[in-house]
Amino acid sequence: MQITMIVTQAVPEVLWNSFRLANMMLEGMDDVSIFLNGPSVAYESFDSSQFPLKELARVFTLSEGQLYA
């Protein structure tokens, strides 16, 4: 199945959950794309020990997920 997620929030928890869900779908062999729009494009600036966004994004792209901004 092909899935596209559109994320427009700059809330770290929303971004974290979006990447987590996308990574889980990739494990299930789905084709997943994430489109970051508006303030969510700066997701790297919200990276913290509580919400490791850079690591989740790295796993997502290495797992052949497509990230668009």
mmCIF file of the N, C-alpha and C atoms, coordinates in Angstrom:
data_MODEL
# 
_entry.id   MODEL 
# 
loop_
_atom_site.group_PDB 
_atom_site.id 
_atom_site.type_symbol 
_atom_site.label_atom_id 
_atom_site.label_alt_id 
_atom_site.label_comp_id 
_atom_site.label_asym_id 
_atom_site.label_entity_id 
_atom_site.label_seq_id 
_atom_site.pdbx_PDB_ins_code 
_atom_site.Cartn_x 
_atom_site.Cartn_y 
_atom_site.Cartn_z 
_atom_site.occupancy 
_atom_site.B_iso_or_equiv 
_atom_site.pdbx_formal_charge 
_atom_site.auth_seq_id 
_atom_site.auth_comp_id 
_atom_site.auth_asym_id 
_atom_site.auth_atom_id 
_atom_site.pdbx_PDB_model_num 
ATOM 1   N N  . MET A 1 1  ? 0.852  -1.164 0.000  1.00 0.00 ? 1  MET A N  1 
ATOM 2   C CA . MET A 1 1  ? 0.000  0.000  0.000  1.00 0.00 ? 1  MET A CA 1 
ATOM 3   C C  . MET A 1 1  ? 0.901  1.232  0.000  1.00 0.00 ? 1  MET A C  1 
ATOM 4   N N  . GLN A 1 2  ? 0.494  2.266  -0.696 1.00 0.00 ? 2  GLN A N  1 
ATOM 5   C CA . GLN A 1 2  ? 1.222  3.529  -0.715 1.00 0.00 ? 2  GLN A CA 1 
ATOM 6   C C  . GLN A 1 2  ? 0.528  4.519  0.214  1.00 0.00 ? 2  GLN A C  1 
ATOM 7   N N  . ILE A 1 3  ? 1.311  5.109  1.090  1.00 0.00 ? 3  ILE A N  1 
ATOM 8   C CA . ILE A 1 3  ? 0.772  6.032  2.083  1.00 0.00 ? 3  ILE A CA 1 
ATOM 9   C C  . ILE A 1 3  ? 1.577  7.321  2.057  1.00 0.00 ? 3  ILE A C  1 
ATOM 10  N N  . THR A 1 4  ? 0.878  8.450  2.071  1.00 0.00 ? 4  THR A N  1 
ATOM 11  C CA . THR A 1 4  ? 1.529  9.751  2.183  1.00 0.00 ? 4  THR A CA 1 
ATOM 12  C C  . THR A 1 4  ? 0.984  10.448 3.427  1.00 0.00 ? 4  THR A C  1 
ATOM 13  N N  . MET A 1 5  ? 1.902  10.875 4.279  1.00 0.00 ? 5  MET A N  1 
ATOM 14  C CA . MET A 1 5  ? 1.525  11.619 5.476  1.00 0.00 ? 5  MET A CA 1 
ATOM 15  C C  . MET A 1 5  ? 1.893  13.081 5.250  1.00 0.00 ? 5  MET A C  1 
ATOM 16  N N  . ILE A 1 6  ? 1.001  13.979 5.601  1.00 0.00 ? 6  ILE A N  1 
ATOM 17  C CA . ILE A 1 6  ? 1.262  15.416 5.505  1.00 0.00 ? 6  ILE A CA 1 
ATOM 18  C C  . ILE A 1 6  ? 1.302  15.959 6.929  1.00 0.00 ? 6  ILE A C  1 
ATOM 19  N N  . VAL A 1 7  ? 2.448  16.534 7.288  1.00 0.00 ? 7  VAL A N  1 
ATOM 20  C CA . VAL A 1 7  ? 2.633  17.056 8.645  1.00 0.00 ? 7  VAL A CA 1 
ATOM 21  C C  . VAL A 1 7  ? 2.841  18.561 8.542  1.00 0.00 ? 7  VAL A C  1 
ATOM 22  N N  . THR A 1 8  ? 2.028  19.318 9.279  1.00 0.00 ? 8  THR A N  1 
ATOM 23  C CA . THR A 1 8  ? 2.117  20.776 9.230  1.00 0.00 ? 8  THR A CA 1 
ATOM 24  C C  . THR A 1 8  ? 2.364  21.392 10.599 1.00 0.00 ? 8  THR A C  1 
ATOM 25  N N  . GLN A 1 9  ? 2.507  20.567 11.619 1.00 0.00 ? 9  GLN A N  1 
ATOM 26  C CA . GLN A 1 9  ? 2.659  21.062 12.981 1.00 0.00 ? 9  GLN A CA 1 
ATOM 27  C C  . GLN A 1 9  ? 4.125  21.230 13.360 1.00 0.00 ? 9  GLN A C  1 
ATOM 28  N N  . ALA A 1 10 ? 4.401  22.203 14.201 1.00 0.00 ? 10 ALA A N  1 
ATOM 29  C CA . ALA A 1 10 ? 5.744  22.419 14.728 1.00 0.00 ? 10 ALA A CA 1 
ATOM 30  C C  . ALA A 1 10 ? 5.835  21.931 16.178 1.00 0.00 ? 10 ALA A C  1 
ATOM 31  N N  . VAL A 1 11 ? 4.932  21.051 16.554 1.00 0.00 ? 11 VAL A N  1 
ATOM 32  C CA . VAL A 1 11 ? 4.911  20.499 17.907 1.00 0.00 ? 11 VAL A CA 1 
ATOM 33  C C  . VAL A 1 11 ? 5.795  19.247 17.915 1.00 0.00 ? 11 VAL A C  1 
ATOM 34  N N  . PRO A 1 12 ? 6.850  19.227 18.734 1.00 0.00 ? 12 PRO A N  1 
ATOM 35  C CA . PRO A 1 12 ? 7.769  18.087 18.714 1.00 0.00 ? 12 PRO A CA 1 
ATOM 36  C C  . PRO A 1 12 ? 7.096  16.729 18.879 1.00 0.00 ? 12 PRO A C  1 
ATOM 37  N N  . GLU A 1 13 ? 6.114  16.633 19.753 1.00 0.00 ? 13 GLU A N  1 
ATOM 38  C CA . GLU A 1 13 ? 5.440  15.349 19.977 1.00 0.00 ? 13 GLU A CA 1 
ATOM 39  C C  . GLU A 1 13 ? 4.676  14.891 18.737 1.00 0.00 ? 13 GLU A C  1 
ATOM 40  N N  . VAL A 1 14 ? 4.073  15.814 18.006 1.00 0.00 ? 14 VAL A N  1 
ATOM 41  C CA . VAL A 1 14 ? 3.359  15.465 16.769 1.00 0.00 ? 14 VAL A CA 1 
ATOM 42  C C  . VAL A 1 14 ? 4.343  14.956 15.724 1.00 0.00 ? 14 VAL A C  1 
ATOM 43  N N  . LEU A 1 15 ? 5.459  15.646 15.564 1.00 0.00 ? 15 LEU A N  1 
ATOM 44  C CA . LEU A 1 15 ? 6.480  15.212 14.612 1.00 0.00 ? 15 LEU A CA 1 
ATOM 45  C C  . LEU A 1 15 ? 7.045  13.850 15.001 1.00 0.00 ? 15 LEU A C  1 
ATOM 46  N N  . TRP A 1 16 ? 7.319  13.657 16.276 1.00 0.00 ? 16 TRP A N  1 
ATOM 47  C CA . TRP A 1 16 ? 7.868  12.399 16.775 1.00 0.00 ? 16 TRP A CA 1 
ATOM 48  C C  . TRP A 1 16 ? 6.919  11.245 16.485 1.00 0.00 ? 16 TRP A C  1 
ATOM 49  N N  . ASN A 1 17 ? 5.638  11.432 16.791 1.00 0.00 ? 17 ASN A N  1 
ATOM 50  C CA . ASN A 1 17 ? 4.650  10.384 16.539 1.00 0.00 ? 17 ASN A CA 1 
ATOM 51  C C  . ASN A 1 17 ? 4.478  10.122 15.048 1.00 0.00 ? 17 ASN A C  1 
ATOM 52  N N  . SER A 1 18 ? 4.591  11.146 14.218 1.00 0.00 ? 18 SER A N  1 
ATOM 53  C CA . SER A 1 18 ? 4.483  10.969 12.769 1.00 0.00 ? 18 SER A CA 1 
ATOM 54  C C  . SER A 1 18 ? 5.614  10.099 12.240 1.00 0.00 ? 18 SER A C  1 
ATOM 55  N N  . PHE A 1 19 ? 6.844  10.395 12.666 1.00 0.00 ? 19 PHE A N  1 
ATOM 56  C CA . PHE A 1 19 ? 7.974  9.582  12.231 1.00 0.00 ? 19 PHE A CA 1 
ATOM 57  C C  . PHE A 1 19 ? 7.896  8.165  12.791 1.00 0.00 ? 19 PHE A C  1 
ATOM 58  N N  . ARG A 1 20 ? 7.464  8.017  14.022 1.00 0.00 ? 20 ARG A N  1 
ATOM 59  C CA . ARG A 1 20 ? 7.323  6.677  14.605 1.00 0.00 ? 20 ARG A CA 1 
ATOM 60  C C  . ARG A 1 20 ? 6.308  5.847  13.833 1.00 0.00 ? 20 ARG A C  1 
ATOM 61  N N  . LEU A 1 21 ? 5.155  6.430  13.526 1.00 0.00 ? 21 LEU A N  1 
ATOM 62  C CA . LEU A 1 21 ? 4.122  5.728  12.765 1.00 0.00 ? 21 LEU A CA 1 
ATOM 63  C C  . LEU A 1 21 ? 4.625  5.367  11.373 1.00 0.00 ? 21 LEU A C  1 
ATOM 64  N N  . ALA A 1 22 ? 5.292  6.293  10.729 1.00 0.00 ? 22 ALA A N  1 
ATOM 65  C CA . ALA A 1 22 ? 5.823  6.041  9.391  1.00 0.00 ? 22 ALA A CA 1 
ATOM 66  C C  . ALA A 1 22 ? 6.843  4.903  9.420  1.00 0.00 ? 22 ALA A C  1 
ATOM 67  N N  . ASN A 1 23 ? 7.708  4.878  10.427 1.00 0.00 ? 23 ASN A N  1 
ATOM 68  C CA . ASN A 1 23 ? 8.692  3.799  10.547 1.00 0.00 ? 23 ASN A CA 1 
ATOM 69  C C  . ASN A 1 23 ? 8.018  2.456  10.795 1.00 0.00 ? 23 ASN A C  1 
ATOM 70  N N  . MET A 1 24 ? 6.961  2.435  11.583 1.00 0.00 ? 24 MET A N  1 
ATOM 71  C CA . MET A 1 24 ? 6.223  1.185  11.814 1.00 0.00 ? 24 MET A CA 1 
ATOM 72  C C  . MET A 1 24 ? 5.572  0.707  10.522 1.00 0.00 ? 24 MET A C  1 
ATOM 73  N N  . MET A 1 25 ? 5.042  1.619  9.722  1.00 0.00 ? 25 MET A N  1 
ATOM 74  C CA . MET A 1 25 ? 4.427  1.229  8.454  1.00 0.00 ? 25 MET A CA 1 
ATOM 75  C C  . MET A 1 25 ? 5.477  0.706  7.478  1.00 0.00 ? 25 MET A C  1 
ATOM 76  N N  . LEU A 1 26 ? 6.670  1.286  7.493  1.00 0.00 ? 26 LEU A N  1 
ATOM 77  C CA . LEU A 1 26 ? 7.744  0.785  6.635  1.00 0.00 ? 26 LEU A CA 1 
ATOM 78  C C  . LEU A 1 26 ? 8.135  -0.641 7.018  1.00 0.00 ? 26 LEU A C  1 
ATOM 79  N N  . GLU A 1 27 ? 8.122  -0.945 8.308  1.00 0.00 ? 27 GLU A N  1 
ATOM 80  C CA . GLU A 1 27 ? 8.417  -2.310 8.758  1.00 0.00 ? 27 GLU A CA 1 
ATOM 81  C C  . GLU A 1 27 ? 7.380  -3.293 8.231  1.00 0.00 ? 27 GLU A C  1 
ATOM 82  N N  . GLY A 1 28 ? 6.156  -2.806 8.013  1.00 0.00 ? 28 GLY A N  1 
ATOM 83  C CA . GLY A 1 28 ? 5.079  -3.635 7.470  1.00 0.00 ? 28 GLY A CA 1 
ATOM 84  C C  . GLY A 1 28 ? 5.096  -3.702 5.958  1.00 0.00 ? 28 GLY A C  1 
ATOM 85  N N  . MET A 1 29 ? 6.178  -3.226 5.351  1.00 0.00 ? 29 MET A N  1 
ATOM 86  C CA . MET A 1 29 ? 6.390  -3.285 3.908  1.00 0.00 ? 29 MET A CA 1 
ATOM 87  C C  . MET A 1 29 ? 5.478  -2.357 3.106  1.00 0.00 ? 29 MET A C  1 
ATOM 88  N N  . ASP A 1 30 ? 4.996  -1.298 3.704  1.00 0.00 ? 30 ASP A N  1 
ATOM 89  C CA . ASP A 1 30 ? 4.226  -0.292 2.974  1.00 0.00 ? 30 ASP A CA 1 
ATOM 90  C C  . ASP A 1 30 ? 5.190  0.720  2.372  1.00 0.00 ? 30 ASP A C  1 
ATOM 91  N N  . ASP A 1 31 ? 4.783  1.379  1.291  1.00 0.00 ? 31 ASP A N  1 
ATOM 92  C CA . ASP A 1 31 ? 5.530  2.498  0.727  1.00 0.00 ? 31 ASP A CA 1 
ATOM 93  C C  . ASP A 1 31 ? 5.032  3.761  1.414  1.00 0.00 ? 31 ASP A C  1 
ATOM 94  N N  . VAL A 1 32 ? 5.922  4.441  2.124  1.00 0.00 ? 32 VAL A N  1 
ATOM 95  C CA . VAL A 1 32 ? 5.509  5.582  2.937  1.00 0.00 ? 32 VAL A CA 1 
ATOM 96  C C  . VAL A 1 32 ? 6.285  6.828  2.529  1.00 0.00 ? 32 VAL A C  1 
ATOM 97  N N  . SER A 1 33 ? 5.555  7.931  2.383  1.00 0.00 ? 33 SER A N  1 
ATOM 98  C CA . SER A 1 33 ? 6.142  9.243  2.130  1.00 0.00 ? 33 SER A CA 1 
ATOM 99  C C  . SER A 1 33 ? 5.647  10.190 3.211  1.00 0.00 ? 33 SER A C  1 
ATOM 100 N N  . ILE A 1 34 ? 6.520  11.090 3.625  1.00 0.00 ? 34 ILE A N  1 
ATOM 101 C CA . ILE A 1 34 ? 6.130  12.150 4.559  1.00 0.00 ? 34 ILE A CA 1 
ATOM 102 C C  . ILE A 1 34 ? 6.387  13.477 3.870  1.00 0.00 ? 34 ILE A C  1 
ATOM 103 N N  . PHE A 1 35 ? 5.360  14.308 3.830  1.00 0.00 ? 35 PHE A N  1 
ATOM 104 C CA . PHE A 1 35 ? 5.481  15.654 3.278  1.00 0.00 ? 35 PHE A CA 1 
ATOM 105 C C  . PHE A 1 35 ? 5.418  16.634 4.436  1.00 0.00 ? 35 PHE A C  1 
ATOM 106 N N  . LEU A 1 36 ? 6.520  17.342 4.673  1.00 0.00 ? 36 LEU A N  1 
ATOM 107 C CA . LEU A 1 36 ? 6.575  18.351 5.727  1.00 0.00 ? 36 LEU A CA 1 
ATOM 108 C C  . LEU A 1 36 ? 6.205  19.697 5.125  1.00 0.00 ? 36 LEU A C  1 
ATOM 109 N N  . ASN A 1 37 ? 5.271  20.378 5.764  1.00 0.00 ? 37 ASN A N  1 
ATOM 110 C CA . ASN A 1 37 ? 4.776  21.644 5.239  1.00 0.00 ? 37 ASN A CA 1 
ATOM 111 C C  . ASN A 1 37 ? 4.795  22.699 6.347  1.00 0.00 ? 37 ASN A C  1 
ATOM 112 N N  . GLY A 1 38 ? 5.086  23.927 5.967  1.00 0.00 ? 38 GLY A N  1 
ATOM 113 C CA . GLY A 1 38 ? 5.074  25.032 6.926  1.00 0.00 ? 38 GLY A CA 1 
ATOM 114 C C  . GLY A 1 38 ? 6.130  24.871 7.996  1.00 0.00 ? 38 GLY A C  1 
ATOM 115 N N  . PRO A 1 39 ? 5.763  25.084 9.256  1.00 0.00 ? 39 PRO A N  1 
ATOM 116 C CA . PRO A 1 39 ? 6.757  25.065 10.340 1.00 0.00 ? 39 PRO A CA 1 
ATOM 117 C C  . PRO A 1 39 ? 7.351  23.686 10.609 1.00 0.00 ? 39 PRO A C  1 
ATOM 118 N N  . SER A 1 40 ? 6.730  22.621 10.134 1.00 0.00 ? 40 SER A N  1 
ATOM 119 C CA . SER A 1 40 ? 7.271  21.284 10.389 1.00 0.00 ? 40 SER A CA 1 
ATOM 120 C C  . SER A 1 40 ? 8.554  21.012 9.606  1.00 0.00 ? 40 SER A C  1 
ATOM 121 N N  . VAL A 1 41 ? 8.845  21.841 8.600  1.00 0.00 ? 41 VAL A N  1 
ATOM 122 C CA . VAL A 1 41 ? 10.063 21.682 7.807  1.00 0.00 ? 41 VAL A CA 1 
ATOM 123 C C  . VAL A 1 41 ? 11.302 21.799 8.697  1.00 0.00 ? 41 VAL A C  1 
ATOM 124 N N  . ALA A 1 42 ? 11.216 22.563 9.753  1.00 0.00 ? 42 ALA A N  1 
ATOM 125 C CA . ALA A 1 42 ? 12.343 22.762 10.670 1.00 0.00 ? 42 ALA A CA 1 
ATOM 126 C C  . ALA A 1 42 ? 12.351 21.707 11.783 1.00 0.00 ? 42 ALA A C  1 
ATOM 127 N N  . TYR A 1 43 ? 11.967 20.483 11.462 1.00 0.00 ? 43 TYR A N  1 
ATOM 128 C CA . TYR A 1 43 ? 11.853 19.429 12.479 1.00 0.00 ? 43 TYR A CA 1 
ATOM 129 C C  . TYR A 1 43 ? 13.172 19.189 13.221 1.00 0.00 ? 43 TYR A C  1 
ATOM 130 N N  . GLU A 1 44 ? 14.300 19.380 12.550 1.00 0.00 ? 44 GLU A N  1 
ATOM 131 C CA . GLU A 1 44 ? 15.601 19.131 13.195 1.00 0.00 ? 44 GLU A CA 1 
ATOM 132 C C  . GLU A 1 44 ? 15.844 20.064 14.376 1.00 0.00 ? 44 GLU A C  1 
ATOM 133 N N  . SER A 1 45 ? 15.263 21.257 14.326 1.00 0.00 ? 45 SER A N  1 
ATOM 134 C CA . SER A 1 45 ? 15.473 22.206 15.420 1.00 0.00 ? 45 SER A CA 1 
ATOM 135 C C  . SER A 1 45 ? 14.700 21.817 16.681 1.00 0.00 ? 45 SER A C  1 
ATOM 136 N N  . PHE A 1 46 ? 13.763 20.873 16.556 1.00 0.00 ? 46 PHE A N  1 
ATOM 137 C CA . PHE A 1 46 ? 12.973 20.420 17.699 1.00 0.00 ? 46 PHE A CA 1 
ATOM 138 C C  . PHE A 1 46 ? 13.525 19.130 18.301 1.00 0.00 ? 46 PHE A C  1 
ATOM 139 N N  . ASP A 1 47 ? 14.665 18.663 17.790 1.00 0.00 ? 47 ASP A N  1 
ATOM 140 C CA . ASP A 1 47 ? 15.285 17.436 18.273 1.00 0.00 ? 47 ASP A CA 1 
ATOM 141 C C  . ASP A 1 47 ? 15.704 17.597 19.737 1.00 0.00 ? 47 ASP A C  1 
ATOM 142 N N  . SER A 1 48 ? 15.411 16.603 20.551 1.00 0.00 ? 48 SER A N  1 
ATOM 143 C CA . SER A 1 48 ? 15.798 16.621 21.967 1.00 0.00 ? 48 SER A CA 1 
ATOM 144 C C  . SER A 1 48 ? 15.946 15.177 22.439 1.00 0.00 ? 48 SER A C  1 
ATOM 145 N N  . SER A 1 49 ? 16.375 15.010 23.680 1.00 0.00 ? 49 SER A N  1 
ATOM 146 C CA . SER A 1 49 ? 16.500 13.649 24.203 1.00 0.00 ? 49 SER A CA 1 
ATOM 147 C C  . SER A 1 49 ? 15.126 13.000 24.369 1.00 0.00 ? 49 SER A C  1 
ATOM 148 N N  . GLN A 1 50 ? 14.115 13.804 24.641 1.00 0.00 ? 50 GLN A N  1 
ATOM 149 C CA . GLN A 1 50 ? 12.757 13.272 24.785 1.00 0.00 ? 50 GLN A CA 1 
ATOM 150 C C  . GLN A 1 50 ? 12.153 12.925 23.431 1.00 0.00 ? 50 GLN A C  1 
ATOM 151 N N  . PHE A 1 51 ? 12.438 13.738 22.397 1.00 0.00 ? 51 PHE A N  1 
ATOM 152 C CA . PHE A 1 51 ? 11.908 13.524 21.051 1.00 0.00 ? 51 PHE A CA 1 
ATOM 153 C C  . PHE A 1 51 ? 13.072 13.493 20.064 1.00 0.00 ? 51 PHE A C  1 
ATOM 154 N N  . PRO A 1 52 ? 13.704 12.321 19.887 1.00 0.00 ? 52 PRO A N  1 
ATOM 155 C CA . PRO A 1 52 ? 14.874 12.218 19.004 1.00 0.00 ? 52 PRO A CA 1 
ATOM 156 C C  . PRO A 1 52 ? 14.478 12.221 17.520 1.00 0.00 ? 52 PRO A C  1 
ATOM 157 N N  . LEU A 1 53 ? 14.102 13.373 17.028 1.00 0.00 ? 53 LEU A N  1 
ATOM 158 C CA . LEU A 1 53 ? 13.577 13.486 15.667 1.00 0.00 ? 53 LEU A CA 1 
ATOM 159 C C  . LEU A 1 53 ? 14.625 13.198 14.599 1.00 0.00 ? 53 LEU A C  1 
ATOM 160 N N  . LYS A 1 54 ? 15.848 13.637 14.811 1.00 0.00 ? 54 LYS A N  1 
ATOM 161 C CA . LYS A 1 54 ? 16.894 13.397 13.807 1.00 0.00 ? 54 LYS A CA 1 
ATOM 162 C C  . LYS A 1 54 ? 17.129 11.905 13.621 1.00 0.00 ? 54 LYS A C  1 
ATOM 163 N N  . GLU A 1 55 ? 17.155 11.162 14.702 1.00 0.00 ? 55 GLU A N  1 
ATOM 164 C CA . GLU A 1 55 ? 17.380 9.715  14.621 1.00 0.00 ? 55 GLU A CA 1 
ATOM 165 C C  . GLU A 1 55 ? 16.213 9.018  13.919 1.00 0.00 ? 55 GLU A C  1 
ATOM 166 N N  . LEU A 1 56 ? 14.987 9.400  14.256 1.00 0.00 ? 56 LEU A N  1 
ATOM 167 C CA . LEU A 1 56 ? 13.825 8.793  13.602 1.00 0.00 ? 56 LEU A CA 1 
ATOM 168 C C  . LEU A 1 56 ? 13.793 9.118  12.117 1.00 0.00 ? 56 LEU A C  1 
ATOM 169 N N  . ALA A 1 57 ? 14.155 10.345 11.756 1.00 0.00 ? 57 ALA A N  1 
ATOM 170 C CA . ALA A 1 57 ? 14.187 10.734 10.343 1.00 0.00 ? 57 ALA A CA 1 
ATOM 171 C C  . ALA A 1 57 ? 15.284 9.967  9.610  1.00 0.00 ? 57 ALA A C  1 
ATOM 172 N N  . ARG A 1 58 ? 16.414 9.757  10.264 1.00 0.00 ? 58 ARG A N  1 
ATOM 173 C CA . ARG A 1 58 ? 17.506 8.999  9.652  1.00 0.00 ? 58 ARG A CA 1 
ATOM 174 C C  . ARG A 1 58 ? 17.074 7.554  9.391  1.00 0.00 ? 58 ARG A C  1 
ATOM 175 N N  . VAL A 1 59 ? 16.442 6.934  10.369 1.00 0.00 ? 59 VAL A N  1 
ATOM 176 C CA . VAL A 1 59 ? 15.948 5.561  10.207 1.00 0.00 ? 59 VAL A CA 1 
ATOM 177 C C  . VAL A 1 59 ? 14.916 5.511  9.092  1.00 0.00 ? 59 VAL A C  1 
ATOM 178 N N  . PHE A 1 60 ? 14.043 6.501  9.039  1.00 0.00 ? 60 PHE A N  1 
ATOM 179 C CA . PHE A 1 60 ? 13.003 6.564  8.012  1.00 0.00 ? 60 PHE A CA 1 
ATOM 180 C C  . PHE A 1 60 ? 13.612 6.601  6.611  1.00 0.00 ? 60 PHE A C  1 
ATOM 181 N N  . THR A 1 61 ? 14.577 7.492  6.408  1.00 0.00 ? 61 THR A N  1 
ATOM 182 C CA . THR A 1 61 ? 15.161 7.618  5.068  1.00 0.00 ? 61 THR A CA 1 
ATOM 183 C C  . THR A 1 61 ? 16.033 6.415  4.717  1.00 0.00 ? 61 THR A C  1 
ATOM 184 N N  . LEU A 1 62 ? 16.740 5.844  5.688  1.00 0.00 ? 62 LEU A N  1 
ATOM 185 C CA . LEU A 1 62 ? 17.542 4.655  5.417  1.00 0.00 ? 62 LEU A CA 1 
ATOM 186 C C  . LEU A 1 62 ? 16.679 3.421  5.140  1.00 0.00 ? 62 LEU A C  1 
ATOM 187 N N  . SER A 1 63 ? 15.431 3.451  5.605  1.00 0.00 ? 63 SER A N  1 
ATOM 188 C CA . SER A 1 63 ? 14.503 2.354  5.357  1.00 0.00 ? 63 SER A CA 1 
ATOM 189 C C  . SER A 1 63 ? 13.713 2.562  4.070  1.00 0.00 ? 63 SER A C  1 
ATOM 190 N N  . GLU A 1 64 ? 14.193 3.452  3.237  1.00 0.00 ? 64 GLU A N  1 
ATOM 191 C CA . GLU A 1 64 ? 13.601 3.761  1.929  1.00 0.00 ? 64 GLU A CA 1 
ATOM 192 C C  . GLU A 1 64 ? 12.286 4.520  2.010  1.00 0.00 ? 64 GLU A C  1 
ATOM 193 N N  . GLY A 1 65 ? 12.071 5.219  3.124  1.00 0.00 ? 65 GLY A N  1 
ATOM 194 C CA . GLY A 1 65 ? 10.955 6.138  3.193  1.00 0.00 ? 65 GLY A CA 1 
ATOM 195 C C  . GLY A 1 65 ? 11.323 7.407  2.433  1.00 0.00 ? 65 GLY A C  1 
ATOM 196 N N  . GLN A 1 66 ? 10.340 8.077  1.891  1.00 0.00 ? 66 GLN A N  1 
ATOM 197 C CA . GLN A 1 66 ? 10.586 9.296  1.129  1.00 0.00 ? 66 GLN A CA 1 
ATOM 198 C C  . GLN A 1 66 ? 10.137 10.499 1.945  1.00 0.00 ? 66 GLN A C  1 
ATOM 199 N N  . LEU A 1 67 ? 11.080 11.427 2.141  1.00 0.00 ? 67 LEU A N  1 
ATOM 200 C CA . LEU A 1 67 ? 10.834 12.627 2.937  1.00 0.00 ? 67 LEU A CA 1 
ATOM 201 C C  . LEU A 1 67 ? 10.865 13.831 2.027  1.00 0.00 ? 67 LEU A C  1 
ATOM 202 N N  . TYR A 1 68 ? 9.767  14.570 1.988  1.00 0.00 ? 68 TYR A N  1 
ATOM 203 C CA . TYR A 1 68 ? 9.651  15.772 1.153  1.00 0.00 ? 68 TYR A CA 1 
ATOM 204 C C  . TYR A 1 68 ? 9.403  16.982 2.047  1.00 0.00 ? 68 TYR A C  1 
ATOM 205 N N  . ALA A 1 69 ? 9.991  18.105 1.675  1.00 0.00 ? 69 ALA A N  1 
ATOM 206 C CA . ALA A 1 69 ? 9.778  19.339 2.427  1.00 0.00 ? 69 ALA A CA 1 
ATOM 207 C C  . ALA A 1 69 ? 9.625  20.500 1.460  1.00 0.00 ? 69 ALA A C  1 
# 
